[in-house]
Amino acid sequence: MAPVLRGLVFVLTFWVVAWPAASIRTGSPYSGWWGTQEAVALRQAARAPTLQGDFAESERIYQHGADLALKRHDPAARAWCLSGVAGSRFAEFNYGGALDAYLQAKSQAERARDRVSLGAIDFDLSELYRQMWDLDSALRSAEQAHKMIQGLTRISYRPQLAFELGSLHADATSIPLYQEGIEAARAASGTDTAQIAVEARGWDLLGEALLGAGDIPRAAQAEQRALALREESAPKDLGFSYWHLGDLRLRERSFAAAESLTRQAMQQPVGPPRYQLEDQLGRILLKQGRVPEALLLMESAIAQAQRWRVEVAPAFTLPDGANIEPTSRIFDGFVEAAADYGIQTHHQRWIGESFQAAELSRAISIQGDTESALQRALPLEYRETLGKLRAEDTKFLQSGARESPASKRLQMKLTEMEARPGFAYLLTNTESFPSNDSLIHVQQRLRSSEILLSFSLGEKESFLWAATRNTLRVYRLPPAGEMRSAIQAFRQAVEGGSIDVEGIGERLYAMLFGQLEPLEASKAAWLLSPEGSLLELPFAALVLSPEQRSGGEQKSHTAQKRDDERKGGRGIFLAERHSLQVIAGTVLPQYAAHSPRTGFLSVGDPIYNFADPRWKSTLPAIGRLRAEFESWFWSSFTHENVVQLNSLPGSRREVEASAAAWGRGTATRVLEGVQASREKFLDSLSPTPEVIHLATHAVTPASGGEAYLVFGLGSNGRLETLSTSEVQTLQVPGSVVVMTGCSTAPSNLRTGLGLAGLVHAWTVAGASAVVATEWAVADNAGASLLSSFYRHLRESPNGVPEALRLAQVEMIRSGEQPAKRESTTQAAPASWAAYQVFGNLQSGMGSRSSAQ
């Protein structure tokens, strides 16, 4: 369970109440003015507008106090007043102004040598950084605050700081921090009911952490302690205790007690969101065998979770996924229960609901990662305006209204900013929980030749849904761990050129698709909606089972069958029968119509290091001397800010051959060498190209996180990059993006589709399809396949997936020409199975090129 309603509400009460009470200590050599009648009157005057929400007025008063403190030479008092200015700006979502005021306040507190004030300011800075999507700075500031107050006594905000630091760590180290906060709250409480409520919340947090560590007995003790405190001094919060204890009893398999406690929580006026209670009760009823009743409750929980996520949570959430994690757990539980019941009873309703919930859960994950990356890339002005709009909308939603004049003005301001050149235009909410109508809508978008294959991986069992225009079936699959092992073995066999690759591929095909009905398996176009380890699977290299080789073909495949029979017993790869496209889910937002695209843009063979002779030859004489020096210096010493990469000489042939294959009668632009710069690439995106081909390095830091497309060395000798969040803010509506440099598909970047990977970033930017490589491909094979791909893309009426399939088939068939030495290499799956097509259901189902 994640903490409920963390973040903004907590922040705005903290600096108003807790910090001023502890910040300026009587007797400080700098606090002479602070104890005067003038200062006392100012503090009282600032309190009223703050509590009333008139933050403009409170900022004015605090600023006046800061000016007076400056005249009175009292830096400690000035630090407090500047923190009041910062808090007022924070409350109005003026993040930049708040940060400036907090840093000024910190400077004054350092001058006053007031550790209490410094700790409080760093605490507030931590909360501000979290709202600005800078979690690293948030953690650093919280740690600085924690270190600053070590050894000090009577710090009123110590409990909240310890709890906040624990939530930022979110691992085993959070347990001692929660314990520290509990002890601090207990020491400060006495008869203070507010501090007792804080202590109870600390016990809740400790119980959650212990439960996550698998220590159920100690978690139960923690939750019982929270219950006792609330029964004695904070009865309004009893709903939280009943909720936590109900979850504990469920885990202990005391189902009757779990149901009673959860129903008690549902009757309390204050507690967790209703969707979490309904989901918990549903899981309890499921354990009791009351399946239909449980499914109805869990379905209701999903619908309410979606409304909470879209309408209420945004004004309060922090960028740490706290609002996504419980929603994901709710979806997973419902998907497993509904699919299992649908299979057992052949109840079509629950098969359909489980399919829709699985797809919506994937969409939520995709949107969560998209929003996180976009937030980091958006201008501060946009984030501040968005915060104001969300707060305004939430206020009116809670009162029953839908909008206000203020929200209309804020929305107009956002629209104006989104219309600026180069600004991201995809900032939409995921649709709410789909009804049967939306399932029908998905099926209606499928052509008679297409099938949608959607996966959900679970620890105990997994599921595959097969949707056509007229049917929807669900099949059981092995647990995620068993599938992961099989996929890894197959991937290694393909990449390594194992002689047993066909045998392994046939067994894996049977595991995944062996249960499909003949009419399902015979569909020419397969749309794949995978997750987890399936994102690492080269689907094209799977080998059809004997049954699929000999049966199920449509009459139009007769000639194909005769070809298959002439192969001397070789297995039939999936790519030889079906076009394949990995989609990012079925409930993503639609894209608006855009102007026609034109031309072919490619980037290859950038200058990646000082040893490249092209680096020196492009500089003037003085620059050459500098380059010689830098080349010697950086080859002799290391520096964390200077990174060089290996050259990609084969990419020059690839991009030139690809541009030629696309056609000389169209506008083509090839950026090579010194021209392969970030600036020239971005300039070339207008007008929008039909094809964007990137034969560059793509890297991810060892710590994970965002991936980067790497262009050549800039004039300062440093590599130029384009991050995933920056790619998402581009506008390339309808373009086909091809990335072939250094393994650009999700798995090798350790960022799966929907997890801020470059593939998904281009889809967010509007690409109709993305072709990416799962592993590095030999230069000769890559150039040959891509030349064939672009010829078919220009000529084929069936779009990107079919064009890639035809190119892969040509590579496979090249092995039937033993006279050519390179044919054997090109025919091996390692040369052609690395390429996969990614897109989304709204991009035309087959990602048709605008060239058609």
C-alpha positions in Angstrom: 0.0 0.0 0.0 1.2 3.5 -0.8 0.8 6.4 1.6 -2.5 8.3 0.9 -2.7 11.9 -0.1 1.0 12.6 0.3 2.6 15.7 -1.1 1.1 19.1 -1.7 -1.5 19.1 1.1 1.3 18.1 3.5 3.7 20.7 2.2 1.3 23.6 2.4 0.4 22.9 6.0 4.0 22.2 7.1 5.6 25.5 6.4 2.6 27.4 7.7 2.4 25.7 11.1 5.5 23.6 11.9 8.5 25.5 10.6 7.8 29.0 12.0 7.2 27.6 15.5 10.7 26.0 15.7 12.9 28.1 13.4 14.0 31.2 15.4 15.3 30.4 18.8 15.1 33.0 21.6 18.5 34.2 22.6 20.1 33.9 19.2 22.6 36.7 18.7 20.7 37.6 15.5 17.1 37.5 16.9 16.9 40.8 18.7 14.3 42.2 16.4 12.4 38.9 16.3 11.0 39.4 19.8 9.8 42.9 19.3 6.1 43.9 19.2 6.6 44.8 15.5 7.8 41.3 14.6 5.0 39.6 16.7 2.4 41.7 14.9 3.8 40.8 11.5 3.7 37.0 12.3 0.1 37.3 13.4 -0.8 39.4 10.4 0.7 36.8 8.0 -1.1 33.8 9.6 -4.6 34.8 8.8 -4.3 35.2 5.0 -2.2 32.0 4.8 -4.8 29.9 6.5 -7.5 31.5 4.4 -5.7 30.7 1.1 -5.0 34.3 0.2 -1.4 33.6 -0.7 -0.8 36.8 -2.6 -1.5 38.8 0.6 0.6 36.4 2.7 3.5 36.8 0.3 3.2 40.6 0.5 3.3 40.5 4.3 6.2 38.1 4.5 8.2 40.1 2.0 7.6 43.2 4.1 8.9 41.3 7.1 12.0 40.2 5.1 12.7 43.9 4.2 12.3 44.9 7.9 14.6 42.1 9.1 17.2 43.3 6.5 17.1 46.8 8.0 17.3 45.4 11.5 20.3 43.3 10.6 18.6 40.1 11.7 19.4 37.3 9.2 17.6 34.6 11.2 14.3 36.5 11.1 14.9 37.3 7.4 15.4 33.6 6.7 12.0 32.9 8.3 10.2 35.7 6.4 11.8 34.6 3.1 10.6 31.1 3.7 7.1 32.5 4.1 7.5 34.2 0.8 8.6 30.9 -0.7 5.8 29.0 0.8 3.2 31.5 -0.5 4.7 31.2 -4.0 4.8 27.4 -3.7 1.1 27.4 -2.8 0.4 29.4 -6.0 2.5 26.9 -8.0 5.1 29.5 -8.7 7.9 26.9 -8.4 10.6 29.0 -9.9 9.9 31.9 -7.6 9.6 29.6 -4.6 12.9 28.0 -5.3 14.6 31.4 -5.6 13.1 32.5 -2.2 14.0 29.3 -0.5 17.6 29.6 -1.6 17.8 33.2 -0.4 16.3 32.0 2.9 18.9 29.3 3.2 21.7 31.8 2.6 20.4 33.9 5.5 20.0 30.9 7.8 23.6 29.9 7.0 24.7 33.4 7.9 22.8 33.1 11.2 24.3 29.6 11.8 20.8 28.4 12.7 20.7 24.7 12.1 17.1 24.4 13.0 16.1 26.8 10.3 18.5 25.3 7.8 17.0 21.9 8.3 13.5 23.2 7.9 14.4 25.0 4.7 16.1 21.9 3.2 13.0 19.9 4.1 10.8 22.4 2.3 13.2 22.4 -0.7 12.9 18.6 -0.8 9.1 18.9 -1.2 9.5 21.6 -3.8 12.0 19.5 -5.8 9.6 16.6 -5.8 6.9 18.8 -7.3 9.4 19.9 -9.9 10.1 16.2 -10.8 13.7 16.4 -9.6 13.8 13.4 -7.3 17.6 13.3 -7.0 17.6 16.9 -5.6 14.6 16.1 -3.4 16.5 13.2 -1.8 19.7 15.2 -1.4 17.8 18.1 0.3 16.0 15.7 2.6 19.3 14.1 3.6 20.9 17.5 4.2 17.9 18.4 6.4 18.2 15.2 8.3 22.0 15.6 8.8 21.6 19.2 9.8 19.3 18.5 12.8 21.2 15.5 14.2 22.1 16.1 17.8 19.5 18.9 18.2 16.5 18.6 20.5 12.9 19.9 20.3 12.7 19.8 16.5 9.0 19.9 15.9 9.3 18.8 12.2 11.6 15.8 12.9 8.8 13.2 12.6 7.6 14.5 9.3 11.1 14.8 8.0 12.0 11.2 8.9 8.8 9.9 7.3 9.4 11.9 4.2 13.0 10.6 3.9 11.8 7.1 4.4 9.3 7.5 1.6 12.0 8.8 -0.7 14.2 5.8 0.0 11.3 3.3 -0.4 13.5 0.3 0.5 14.8 -1.5 3.6 16.5 1.7 4.8 13.1 3.3 5.3 12.3 1.1 8.3 14.8 2.8 10.7 13.7 6.2 9.4 10.1 5.5 10.2 11.1 4.2 13.6 13.1 7.4 14.2 10.0 9.5 13.2 7.8 7.5 15.6 10.1 8.1 18.5 10.3 11.8 17.8 6.6 12.1 17.5 6.1 10.2 20.8 8.6 12.4 22.6 6.9 15.5 21.4 3.3 14.4 21.8 2.3 14.6 25.5 -1.3 15.5 25.3 -1.0 17.0 21.8 -3.5 15.1 19.7 -2.0 16.4 16.5 1.4 14.8 17.4 -0.4 11.6 18.4 -2.1 11.5 15.0 1.4 12.0 13.4 2.8 9.1 15.5 -0.1 6.9 14.4 0.6 7.7 10.8 4.2 6.7 11.5 3.1 3.3 12.8 1.1 2.9 9.6 4.1 3.6 7.4 6.3 1.3 9.5 3.7 -1.4 9.1 3.6 -1.0 5.3 7.4 -1.2 5.2 7.6 -4.3 7.3 4.8 -5.9 5.3 6.8 -5.2 2.1 9.8 -6.9 3.8 7.6 -9.9 4.5 7.6 -9.4 8.3 3.9 -9.9 9.0 4.1 -10.3 12.8 6.0 -7.1 13.4 3.7 -5.3 10.8 0.7 -6.5 12.8 2.2 -5.1 16.0 2.8 -1.7 14.3 -0.8 -1.5 13.0 -2.2 -2.5 16.4 -0.2 0.3 18.0 -1.6 2.8 15.4 -5.2 1.5 16.2 -4.7 2.0 19.9 -3.4 5.6 19.5 -6.4 6.4 17.3 -8.9 4.9 19.6 -7.5 7.0 22.4 -6.8 10.3 20.8 -7.6 10.4 17.0 -10.8 8.5 16.4 -11.5 10.4 13.1 -8.6 8.4 11.5 -9.8 4.9 12.6 -10.7 4.1 9.0 -7.0 3.9 8.1 -6.4 1.4 10.9 -9.3 -0.8 10.0 -8.1 -0.8 6.4 -4.5 -1.8 7.3 -5.6 -4.4 9.7 -8.0 -5.9 7.2 -5.2 -6.3 4.8 -3.1 -8.0 7.4 -5.9 -10.5 8.3 -6.2 -11.2 4.6 -2.5 -12.1 4.4 -2.9 -14.3 7.5 -5.9 -16.0 5.8 -8.3 -14.9 8.5 -10.9 -14.1 5.9 -13.9 -13.5 8.2 -11.9 -11.0 10.4 -10.5 -9.4 7.2 -14.0 -8.9 5.8 -15.3 -7.4 9.1 -12.4 -4.9 9.5 -12.6 -3.8 5.8 -16.4 -3.2 6.1 -15.8 -1.2 9.3 -13.3 0.9 7.3 -15.9 1.5 4.6 -18.3 2.9 7.2 -15.8 5.5 8.6 -16.1 9.1 7.3 -12.3 9.4 6.9 -10.0 6.8 5.4 -8.3 5.6 2.2 -9.9 6.2 -1.2 -13.0 4.1 -1.7 -11.5 2.1 -4.6 -8.8 0.7 -2.3 -11.4 -0.5 0.2 -13.5 -2.1 -2.5 -10.6 -3.8 -4.1 -9.5 -5.2 -0.7 -13.0 -6.5 0.0 -13.2 -8.0 -3.4 -9.9 -9.9 -2.9 -11.2 -11.2 0.5 -14.5 -12.4 -1.1 -12.4 -14.1 -3.8 -10.5 -16.1 -1.2 -13.9 -17.1 0.3 -15.0 -18.5 -3.1 -17.6 -15.7 -3.6 -16.3 -15.1 -7.1 -19.2 -13.2 -8.9 -19.6 -10.9 -5.9 -15.9 -10.3 -5.7 -15.5 -9.5 -9.4 -18.3 -6.9 -9.3 -16.5 -5.2 -6.4 -13.1 -5.3 -8.1 -14.6 -4.0 -11.3 -16.1 -1.1 -9.4 -12.8 -0.5 -7.7 -11.1 -0.1 -11.1 -13.7 2.4 -12.4 -13.3 4.4 -9.2 -9.5 4.2 -9.3 -9.6 5.7 -12.8 -11.8 8.5 -11.8 -9.6 9.3 -8.8 -6.5 9.1 -10.9 -7.8 11.4 -13.6 -10.0 13.9 -11.6 -8.7 14.1 -8.1 -5.2 12.8 -7.7 -3.3 15.1 -10.1 -3.5 18.1 -7.8 -2.0 16.2 -5.0 0.3 13.6 -6.4 4.1 13.5 -6.4 6.2 12.3 -9.3 7.2 9.0 -7.6 4.6 6.7 -8.9 2.7 6.6 -5.6 -0.6 7.1 -7.5 0.2 4.4 -10.1 1.4 1.5 -7.9 -1.8 0.8 -6.0 -3.8 1.2 -9.2 -1.6 -1.4 -11.0 -2.1 -3.9 -8.2 -5.8 -3.4 -8.4 -5.8 -4.1 -12.1 -3.5 -7.1 -11.9 -5.8 -8.8 -9.3 -8.9 -8.2 -11.3 -7.3 -9.3 -14.6 -6.2 -12.6 -13.1 -9.5 -13.3 -11.3 -11.7 -12.3 -14.3 -9.7 -14.2 -16.9 -9.6 -17.3 -14.7 -13.4 -17.2 -14.1 -14.0 -16.5 -17.8 -12.0 -19.6 -18.8 -13.7 -21.8 -16.2 -17.3 -20.7 -17.0 -16.9 -19.6 -20.7 -18.5 -16.4 -19.5 -17.8 -14.0 -22.4 -18.4 -10.9 -20.2 -15.5 -11.6 -17.9 -13.2 -12.6 -20.8 -14.0 -9.2 -22.3 -13.6 -7.3 -19.1 -10.3 -9.0 -18.3 -8.9 -8.1 -21.7 -9.9 -4.5 -21.4 -8.5 -4.2 -17.9 -5.2 -5.7 -19.0 -5.0 -3.2 -21.9 -6.0 -0.3 -19.7 -3.4 -1.2 -17.1 -0.8 -1.1 -19.8 -2.0 2.3 -21.0 -1.8 3.7 -17.5 1.8 2.5 -17.2 2.6 4.0 -20.6 1.0 7.3 -19.7 2.6 7.4 -16.3 6.0 7.1 -17.8 5.2 9.5 -20.6 3.9 12.2 -18.2 7.0 11.7 -16.0 9.4 12.1 -18.9 7.4 15.0 -20.3 7.3 16.8 -17.0 11.1 16.7 -16.8 11.3 18.3 -20.2 8.5 20.8 -20.0 9.3 24.5 -19.3 8.8 25.5 -15.7 6.1 28.0 -16.7 4.1 25.2 -18.1 4.4 23.0 -15.0 3.4 25.9 -12.8 0.3 26.6 -14.9 -0.6 22.9 -15.0 -0.4 22.8 -11.2 -2.7 25.7 -10.9 -5.2 24.2 -13.3 -5.2 20.8 -11.6 -5.8 22.5 -8.2 -8.6 24.6 -9.6 -10.3 21.7 -11.3 -10.0 19.5 -8.1 -11.6 22.2 -6.0 -14.6 22.5 -8.3 -14.9 18.7 -8.8 -15.1 18.2 -5.0 -17.9 20.8 -4.9 -19.8 19.2 -7.8 -19.0 21.8 -10.4 -17.1 21.0 -13.6 -15.1 24.2 -14.3 -14.7 27.8 -13.3 -13.6 31.0 -15.1 -10.2 30.6 -13.6 -9.8 27.1 -15.0 -10.9 28.3 -18.4 -8.2 31.0 -18.4 -5.5 28.5 -17.2 -6.5 26.1 -19.9 -6.3 28.8 -22.5 -2.8 29.7 -21.3 -1.7 26.0 -21.5 -3.2 25.8 -25.1 -1.2 28.9 -26.1 2.0 27.4 -24.8 1.4 24.0 -26.4 1.0 25.8 -29.7 4.5 27.2 -29.6 6.9 25.6 -32.1 8.6 22.5 -30.9 6.3 22.0 -27.9 4.8 18.6 -27.1 1.2 18.3 -28.2 0.4 14.9 -26.5 -0.9 15.8 -23.0 -4.1 13.9 -22.6 -5.7 11.7 -20.0 -6.1 8.0 -20.6 -9.8 7.1 -21.2 -11.7 5.9 -18.2 -12.4 2.2 -17.6 -13.7 0.8 -20.9 -17.1 -0.6 -21.3 -18.2 -3.4 -23.7 -18.7 -0.6 -26.3 -15.0 0.1 -26.2 -14.2 -3.6 -26.7 -16.5 -3.5 -29.8 -14.7 -0.4 -30.9 -11.4 -2.2 -30.8 -12.7 -5.1 -32.7 -14.3 -3.0 -35.3 -10.9 -1.4 -36.1 -9.4 -4.8 -36.8 -9.4 -5.9 -40.5 -10.5 -9.4 -41.4 -6.8 -10.2 -42.0 -5.7 -9.0 -38.6 -5.5 -10.5 -35.1 -4.7 -8.7 -31.8 -2.7 -10.8 -29.4 -2.5 -9.3 -25.9 -0.5 -10.7 -23.0 -0.6 -10.4 -19.3 2.2 -12.0 -17.3 1.6 -13.2 -13.7 3.7 -14.9 -11.0 1.3 -17.9 -10.9 0.0 -17.9 -14.4 -0.2 -15.7 -17.4 -2.8 -15.1 -20.1 -3.1 -14.5 -23.8 -6.2 -12.9 -25.4 -6.8 -13.4 -29.1 -9.1 -10.7 -30.6 -10.4 -10.7 -34.1 -13.2 -8.7 -35.7 -15.8 -11.3 -34.5 -14.2 -13.3 -31.7 -12.4 -12.9 -28.4 -10.8 -15.8 -26.6 -8.4 -16.1 -23.7 -5.8 -18.8 -23.1 -3.7 -19.8 -20.1 0.0 -19.5 -20.3 2.9 -20.5 -18.0 4.0 -18.3 -15.1 6.1 -15.2 -15.9 9.3 -16.8 -14.6 9.0 -19.9 -16.7 8.3 -17.8 -19.8 11.3 -15.5 -19.0 13.7 -18.4 -18.9 12.4 -19.8 -22.2 12.6 -16.3 -23.9 16.2 -15.7 -22.7 17.3 -19.1 -24.0 15.8 -18.4 -27.4 17.2 -14.9 -27.5 20.7 -16.2 -26.8 20.3 -18.9 -29.4 19.2 -16.5 -32.1 21.9 -13.9 -31.3 24.6 -16.6 -31.0 23.7 -18.5 -34.1 23.0 -21.7 -32.2 22.4 -24.8 -34.4 19.4 -25.6 -32.2 17.7 -22.2 -32.7 14.8 -23.8 -34.8 14.1 -26.4 -32.1 14.1 -23.8 -29.3 12.0 -21.5 -31.5 9.4 -24.2 -32.2 9.0 -25.1 -28.5 8.6 -21.4 -27.6 6.0 -20.9 -30.4 4.0 -23.8 -29.0 4.2 -22.4 -25.5 2.9 -19.0 -26.6 0.6 -19.6 -29.6 0.1 -23.4 -29.8 -3.4 -23.1 -28.3 -4.7 -20.6 -31.0 -7.6 -21.8 -33.1 -6.7 -22.5 -36.7 -8.6 -19.4 -38.0 -6.9 -17.2 -35.4 -3.4 -18.5 -36.2 -4.0 -18.1 -40.0 -4.5 -14.3 -39.8 -1.9 -12.6 -42.1 -1.2 -9.6 -39.8 -0.4 -10.1 -36.1 -0.7 -7.1 -33.7 1.2 -8.0 -30.5 0.6 -6.3 -27.2 3.3 -7.7 -24.9 4.8 -6.8 -21.6 7.8 -7.8 -19.4 10.2 -10.3 -20.8 8.1 -10.6 -24.0 9.5 -7.2 -25.0 12.9 -8.9 -25.4 11.5 -11.6 -27.7 12.4 -11.6 -31.4 9.0 -12.8 -32.5 9.9 -13.0 -36.2 12.3 -15.9 -35.5 9.8 -18.1 -33.8 9.3 -21.4 -35.7 5.9 -22.6 -36.6 4.7 -26.0 -35.3 4.2 -28.8 -37.7 0.5 -28.3 -37.5 0.8 -24.6 -38.5 3.2 -25.5 -41.3 0.8 -27.8 -43.0 -2.6 -26.3 -42.2 -4.5 -23.1 -41.8 -3.2 -21.3 -44.8 -5.5 -19.2 -46.9 -5.9 -20.0 -50.6 -3.8 -17.0 -51.4 -0.9 -18.6 -49.7 -0.8 -21.7 -52.0 2.3 -20.5 -53.8 3.9 -19.7 -50.5 3.2 -23.3 -49.4 4.9 -24.8 -52.5 7.9 -22.6 -51.7 8.0 -24.0 -48.2 8.0 -27.5 -49.4 11.1 -26.9 -51.5 13.2 -25.9 -48.4 14.4 -29.4 -47.7 12.9 -29.7 -44.2 14.0 -26.2 -42.9 11.6 -24.8 -40.3 9.2 -22.1 -41.2 9.8 -18.8 -39.4 6.9 -16.7 -38.1 8.0 -13.8 -40.4 7.5 -16.0 -43.4 3.8 -16.3 -42.8 2.8 -13.2 -40.8 3.5 -9.5 -40.6 4.3 -8.5 -37.0 3.8 -5.3 -35.2 4.3 -4.6 -31.5 1.7 -2.1 -30.3 1.8 0.1 -27.3 -1.8 -0.7 -26.2 -5.3 -0.3 -27.5 -6.5 2.6 -25.4 -4.0 5.3 -26.3 -5.1 8.8 -27.3 -5.9 9.5 -30.9 -3.7 11.9 -33.0 -5.2 14.8 -34.8 -4.8 15.2 -38.6 -1.6 16.9 -39.7 -0.1 18.4 -42.9 1.4 16.0 -45.5 4.9 14.7 -44.8 7.6 14.7 -47.4 11.2 13.5 -47.9 13.7 11.1 -46.4 16.0 12.2 -43.5 18.9 10.0 -42.4 21.7 10.4 -39.9 24.8 8.1 -39.9 28.5 7.8 -39.2 28.8 10.8 -36.8 32.2 11.9 -35.4 32.3 10.2 -32.0 35.9 10.7 -30.9 39.0 12.9 -31.2 40.9 10.1 -33.1 38.5 10.5 -36.0 40.5 12.5 -38.6 37.4 14.3 -39.7 37.2 16.0 -36.3 40.5 18.0 -36.9 39.9 18.7 -40.6 36.7 20.6 -39.9 38.3 23.1 -37.6 40.3 26.2 -38.5 44.0 26.2 -37.8 43.8 27.4 -34.2 41.0 24.9 -33.7 43.2 22.1 -35.0 45.9 22.9 -32.4 43.2 22.9 -29.7 41.9 19.5 -31.0 45.4 18.1 -31.0 45.9 19.2 -27.4 42.4 17.9 -26.3 43.0 14.6 -28.1 46.3 14.1 -26.2 44.9 15.4 -22.9 41.8 13.3 -22.7 43.6 10.2 -23.9 46.0 10.6 -21.0 43.5 11.5 -18.3 39.9 10.7 -17.5 37.2 13.2 -16.8 33.6 12.4 -15.9 32.2 15.0 -18.2 34.0 13.9 -21.4 32.9 10.7 -23.0 33.9 9.3 -26.4 32.3 6.4 -28.4 33.5 4.1 -31.1 32.9 5.2 -34.6 30.2 3.5 -36.8 31.8 3.5 -40.2 29.4 0.9 -41.6 26.5 3.2 -40.9 27.6 5.5 -43.8 26.9 2.7 -46.4 23.7 1.9 -44.6 22.2 5.4 -44.7 23.4 6.1 -48.3 22.0 2.7 -49.6 18.7 3.3 -47.7 18.3 6.8 -49.2 19.0 5.4 -52.7 16.5 2.6 -52.2 13.8 5.1 -51.0 14.1 6.8 -54.4 16.1 9.6 -55.9 12.9 11.3 -57.2 12.0 12.4 -53.7 13.6 14.9 -51.3 16.4 13.1 -49.4 18.8 14.4 -46.9 21.7 12.4 -45.4 23.6 13.9 -42.4 27.0 12.3 -42.1 30.3 13.2 -40.3 30.3 16.8 -39.1 26.8 17.3 -40.5 25.5 14.6 -38.1 24.8 17.1 -35.4 21.9 17.5 -33.0 21.2 21.0 -34.3 21.1 20.0 -38.0 18.9 17.0 -37.2 16.3 19.1 -35.4 16.3 21.7 -38.1 15.7 19.0 -40.7 12.5 17.9 -39.0 10.6 20.8 -40.6 8.8 20.0 -42.9 8.1 16.6 -41.3 9.9 13.8 -43.2 8.1 10.7 -44.2 11.0 8.6 -43.0 13.6 9.4 -40.3 16.5 7.0 -40.3 18.9 7.1 -37.4 22.1 5.0 -37.6 23.6 6.4 -34.4 24.6 5.2 -31.0 21.9 4.9 -28.4 23.0 4.7 -24.7 21.6 4.5 -21.2 23.5 5.4 -18.1 24.6 2.5 -15.9 22.1 3.6 -13.3 19.3 3.3 -15.8 16.7 6.0 -16.4 16.5 7.9 -19.7 18.1 6.7 -22.9 19.9 9.0 -25.3 20.4 9.2 -29.0 24.0 10.3 -29.5 25.0 12.6 -32.3 28.5 13.7 -33.1 31.0 15.8 -31.2 30.0 19.4 -30.8 32.3 22.4 -31.1 33.2 22.1 -27.4 34.4 18.5 -27.9 31.5 16.9 -26.1 28.9 14.5 -27.6 25.5 15.9 -28.4 22.5 13.9 -27.3 18.7 13.8 -27.5 17.1 12.2 -24.5 13.8 10.2 -24.4 12.0 13.1 -22.7 13.3 15.5 -25.4 12.2 13.2 -28.2 8.7 13.1 -26.7 8.4 16.9 -27.1 9.2 16.7 -30.8 6.4 16.8 -33.5 6.8 14.2 -36.2 3.2 13.2 -36.9 2.9 10.3 -39.2 6.6 9.7 -39.8 8.2 6.3 -39.9 11.2 6.3 -37.6 14.0 3.7 -38.1 16.7 3.3 -35.5 19.5 0.8 -36.2 22.5 1.9 -34.2 23.8 -0.1 -31.3 20.6 -1.9 -30.3 17.9 0.7 -30.2 14.8 -1.4 -29.2 13.6 -1.5 -25.6 15.2 -4.5 -24.1 18.8 -3.5 -24.7 18.2 -0.1 -23.2 16.8 -1.6 -20.1 13.7 0.5 -20.6 10.7 -1.5 -21.9 8.1 -0.2 -24.3 6.1 2.3 -22.2 9.0 2.8 -19.7 10.4 5.9 -21.3 12.3 4.0 -24.0 13.3 5.7 -27.2 10.8 3.6 -29.2 7.9 4.8 -27.1 9.2 8.3 -27.1 9.0 8.5 -30.9 5.4 7.1 -30.8 4.5 9.9 -28.3 6.1 12.4 -30.7 3.6 11.2 -33.4 5.5 8.6 -35.3 3.1 6.2 -37.1 5.6 3.4 -36.7 9.1 2.8 -35.3 11.5 0.1 -36.6 14.2 -0.7 -34.1 16.9 -3.3 -33.6 17.1 -5.6 -30.6 20.8 -6.2 -31.0 23.7 -5.0 -33.1 23.6 -6.3 -36.7 26.5 -6.9 -39.1 27.0 -3.9 -41.5 26.5 -5.9 -44.7 23.3 -7.6 -43.4 21.8 -4.4 -42.1 22.4 -2.4 -45.3 20.9 -5.2 -47.5 17.8 -5.7 -45.4 17.1 -2.0 -45.1 17.5 -1.4 -48.8 15.0 -4.1 -49.4 12.7 -2.7 -46.7 12.6 0.8 -48.2 11.9 -0.6 -51.7 8.9 -2.6 -50.4 7.7 0.4 -48.3 7.6 2.5 -51.4 5.8 -0.2 -53.4 3.7 -2.2 -50.9 0.1 -1.1 -50.1 0.2 -2.9 -46.7 2.5 -0.6 -44.8 5.5 -0.9 -42.6 5.0 -4.4 -41.0 4.5 -6.0 -44.3 7.4 -4.2 -45.9 9.7 -5.4 -43.1 8.3 -9.0 -43.4 9.0 -9.0 -47.1 12.6 -7.8 -46.5 13.1 -10.4 -43.9 11.8 -13.1 -46.2 14.3 -12.0 -48.9 17.1 -12.4 -46.3 15.9 -15.8 -45.3 15.7 -17.0 -48.9 19.2 -15.7 -49.6 20.4 -18.8 -47.8 19.1 -20.9 -50.6 21.9 -19.4 -52.8 25.0 -21.2 -51.5 27.2 -19.7 -54.3 27.2 -16.4 -52.5 29.4 -16.5 -49.4 27.4 -13.7 -47.6 24.1 -15.4 -48.2 24.5 -17.9 -45.3 25.2 -15.0 -42.8 22.3 -12.9 -44.1 19.9 -15.8 -43.9 20.7 -16.5 -40.2 18.0 -15.1 -37.8 20.7 -13.1 -36.0 20.9 -10.9 -39.1 17.2 -10.2 -39.7 15.2 -11.1 -36.5 16.7 -8.1 -34.6 14.4 -5.7 -36.5 10.9 -5.2 -35.1 8.0 -2.8 -35.9 6.5 -0.8 -33.0 3.4 1.4 -33.1 0.0 1.8 -31.7 -3.5 0.7 -32.6 -4.6 4.2 -33.7 -1.7 4.6 -36.1 -3.5 2.8 -38.9 -3.4 -0.8 -37.6 -0.6 -1.5 -40.1 1.3 1.8 -39.8 0.8 2.6 -43.5 3.4 4.9 -44.9 2.3 8.2 -46.3 3.9 7.1 -49.5 1.0 4.9 -50.2 
